Amino acid sequence: MNLKQLSHMLSLSQTTVSRALNGYPEVNEETRRRVMDAAKRHGYRPNPSARRLATGKSGMIGYVLPTGNAVDIDPHFVEFLSGLGDYARSHELDLVLSPADADDQETTYRRIVANRQVDAVYISSPRPADRRLALVNTLGIPFIVHGRSEGFDFDYPYLDIDNEGAFHEAARLLVQLGHKRLALINGDDRETFAIHRERGVRRALAASGLTLGERHICSATMTEENGYRAARRLLEDSEAPTAIVCSSLIMALGVVRAVRDLGLTIPGDLSLVAHDDVFPWLRPENFPVPLSTTRSSIRLAGARVAERLAARISGLEEGARGEVWPVDLVIRGSVAGAPG
């Protein structure tokens, strides 16, 4: 079925049907839903070249993918991308990955915007005063940041979770259980999410007159091996912590292995709380001792970023609206009172 036939069947003009399919805000919601339902029912697919000529839009979301020997594509990124891709696929959007030198991503952003390859972009893993964000804000293309940056004098659209609040609550729980020596195994502390998580832990400790010593902080890419190495270093110290807050379930796998290798137990010798991004293949309740977690689905975050990008492309969303999701604290068997 082509556009003319679909329009005739619905007794609407081709212009109205085209605008409904492409998300123009002047088409009312009832008409848009009617057109979308009919298109889906009859298998209508717009011609991409015709759509671009008619609307000036490519139907593509862009992501600049840093590459190089020092870059790891980790499961957190893949899970986020799965959520984004699920939404994009079901709404006739495509995702374009543009590889770039990790130290010079700005050149790639300029190129894809100048060539009008994509309708919108998203930025992930932001750092304070992030150069990518500073640039994209001047390029006139719709964008959203997954996470937050700091140090700018302008607002920008973003989606984030309450990392500081989540880790504050996790640390506060452990303090309430009597722990005075807490440690943090964090992600890359050059990135804002990790900075916010450390702030949360420090704030909870400070409220009880405690501090987070430098010997009780580890920061690394969130892998199982890095979790193991960090836990070994912490637990073999003369002032070993009695509780650890960990930035990822994947790192927590390494912590559990280190605890076992050292002949210790959870929660007898060590209480453990980790952040759960809700991987379908790694569930905290399936750990040898069910793991207490701060919980927020990174896949749902990917879908929400795609939804907001689609709205910004169509003009349904404007401005620099930030969105911060609360995080659940789920208490399981991996926490207990501080050992005597």
N, C-alpha and C positions, 0 to 999 in steps of 0.2 A: 504494500500500500504506500502510495506517495502522499505528499503534503496536500495536493489538490483533492485527492480522493478522501482523505481524512477530513478536510475542511468541509467538503460537500456532505459527507455523512453527518457531521455535527451541526450543519447549517450555520457555520461561522466563516468569516473571511480567512483567507490564507495568512494574512498579516496577524490576525488575532491568535490563530492557532500557533503560528511561529513564535509569537511573543510569549504565549503561555508556556510553550515547551522550553523556552530559553529563560524563564524566570523573571520576565520584566514586571516591575512592581505595579504598573498601571492596569494589569489584568487582575480582576478580582479573584478571590480565592476559590469561589464556587466554580467559575469558568476554568481556572487552572486545573482544579482537581478533575473536572469532567474531561478536559482534553488529555491529561496525563493518563487517566484510567482507560480512555478509548485507545490511546496510542499503545499502551501496554497490552490491552486485550487483543488488538489487531496486529501486533508485531511491528508497529511503525518505528523505523529508525531514521533519524534525520541524516542527510548526506553531509559529512563533515565539511567538505569544501564549500557547499552551498551555505551551510550554517555560518561559516566564517565570513563569507562574502556578505551575507545578509545582516549579520550582527556585529561583525568585527571581532568576534570572540572565537578562541580556538577550542574551548571546552577542555582545557588542560590546566592542571595544578602543577607547579614546579617546585622541586627541591634541589638545592645545590648540595651534592654529596661530597664531603671532604675525602680525599684519597691520599695514599702514601704509606710508607712502611710503618709509621708511628700511629696509624689510624686503625682502630678495631671496630668492626660492625658487630655490635653486641646484641643479645636477645631483647633488650629493652627497646632498642630502635626497631627491630623487626616486628615486635608485638604492636608497637605504636603504628607502624606502617600498615600492619594488617587491618587495624581498625579504620584507618584513613582510607585504605583501599576498598574495604567493604562498603563504606558509604559512597565513595566515588563511583564504584561500579554500578551500584543500584540507582545512581542519579545521572547516568550518562556523562560522567567526567572521567578523564584519564589522568594518570600521574606520570610526570616526566622527571627522571633523575638526571641531573647534569653533573658529571664528575668535575672536581676542581682540586687544585693544589690546596692542601689544608691550610697553608700559610698565605694564600692569596685567593680567597673565595670571592672577594669583591669584583674581580675582573669577570668572573663567570656571571655574577648577578647583573652586571652592566650589559653583558652580551645578550643574555636571554631576554632582558627587558627591551633592549634596543631592537632585537629581531622579532619582537612580539610573538615569541614562541609559546608563552603561557599567559593565562588570564590572571593568575595570582600565585604567590609563593608563600611558603611557611618556613620559619626559622626555628631550629631546635638547639638544645644545649647552650642557651645563652650564657654569656659571662658579663660581669660588670662592664659598663661602657662598651658594649659589644659593637665592633666596627661594622658588622653586617647590618645590624639594626639601624645604626646611624646612616648608612648608605641607603638602604631600601626605603627608609622614611622620606628620602628626597627624590625617589625615582618615579613616583606617581603610579605605582602598581598596587593593587590590593594585597595585603599580607596579614599574617597573624604569627605571633611568636608562641611557641609551646614552651612555657616557662617565663621567667621574668629577668630583665636586666636591671641595672641600677646606674645612677650617675648621669641621667639625661634630664634636660630641661623641657622635654616634650612628652606628651602621653602617647601611647601606642596600643593597638589591640593585642591582647594576649589571653591565653588559657593556662592556668597553673593550678597546682594543688597547694594546700597550706602546709608546706614543708616545715616551716618553723613551728607552727602549732602542733603538728603531728609529733615531732621529736621532743617538743616540750612536754607533751602529755606522756610519752613513753618514758622519758627520764623522770618525770614527776612520780609516776607509778613506782619506779624502782627506788626512788628516795623514800617514798611512803612505806616501802617494804623494809626499810632500814639500811639500804646500801649507801655507803659513803664514798667508795672508790668505783666510779663509773668510767667506762671507756667508750669511745666512739670510733667505729670503723666506718669511714665515710667514703663517698665517691670522690671524683676529681674536685679538689677544693678550689680550683680556678673557676668552676662553674657555679652559678648563682644558687641552684638547688642545694648544693652541698654547703655553701655558706649559710643559707637559711637554716639548714638542719643543725649545723653546729651552734648557731645562735639559740635555737630552741633548747638544746641540751644545756648550754651555759646558763640560760635564763632560769631553767628549772632548778639547777644546782645552786645558783646564786640566791634564790628565794629561801634556801635552807642553810645559807652560809657556807656552801661548798664550792669548790672550783673544779674545772676540767684542766688538769695539768697537761703540758705539752707531751709528756711521755705516755699519756693515755689517749692520744689522738693519732689515728692512722688515716691516710688519704691515698686512694689508688683507683685505677679503673676497676669497675665492679665485676670481677671474675671470681670463680671458686678458689683458684690458686692464690690470688691476692688476699682473699679472706682468710685462707689458711696461714699464710705468712704473717699477716697482721696479728692474728690470734696467737700464734706461737710467740711472737715478740712480746705481746702484752702479758700473756699468761706465764712466761718464763722470767718476767721482771721481778725484782725483789718486792715491789709494791704492786703486785698483780691485782687487777680489778676483780670485784665480786659480781659485776654486772656489765654487760656490753649491749650497746645499741648499735645496730648494723644497718647500713643503707640499702641492702638488697638481699632477697632470699638466696640469690646465687652466691653472694659472699658468705651468707650464713651456712651454706653447705660446707665451705672451707672451715668456718669456725667450729662446727660440729665435729669435723674430722680432726682438727687440732685438739679439741677437748678429749676426744677418745684416745688419740695417740699419747697424750700426757697422763692418761689414767685418771682423768677427772670426770665429773658427772654434771649433767644439766637436769634439774636446777640445784642439786646439792652443793656443788662448788661454784657454779656460775649461772646466773640468770641471763637470759638472752631474749632480746626483742629485735625484730628485723622489719624492714619495710617490704610489703607484699604488693607487687604490681599486678597481681592476679594473672599469673601465667597459667594457662590450662594444663600444662604438663609438669608444674611444680607447685604442689599444694602444701601449705604450712602444717595442716593437720596430719600429713603423711610423714613428717619428720620422725625420727626415732622417739623423740619427746615432742608432742604437738607444740608448734612454735607460736608464741605471742607475736602479734604483728600490728603495725600501722598499715591500713589497707586502702588502696585506691587503684582502680583498673586503668592501666595505661592504654589498653585497647579501646576502651570507651573514650578516653581522651583523644585518641587519633580520629575516631568517628566524629567527635564534636568539633575538632579543628576543621575537618573536611566540610561539615555542615555550615560552619561559620564562614569559611572561605567561599562556598557556593553562594551564601547570602550576600557576601561582599561583592562578588562578581556581578550578581544580578541587581545590586542596588538596594536590597532589602535590609542590609546592615551597613551603617555608616558610622564614622567617628572612631574614637580610640577607647573602646570599652574593654576593661579588664574583667576577667572572670576567674575567681579563685574557688576551687572545690574544697569542701571540708574533707577530712580524712578520718576514717574509723579506727579506733583502737580496739583490737580483739585480743582478749586475754585467754591464754591457753596454759598448758602445763609447764612451759619453759621458764616461768618466773616463780620465785619464792622469796621468803625472808632471807636477809643477809646471813651467811653462815656465822656461827658463833665464834 
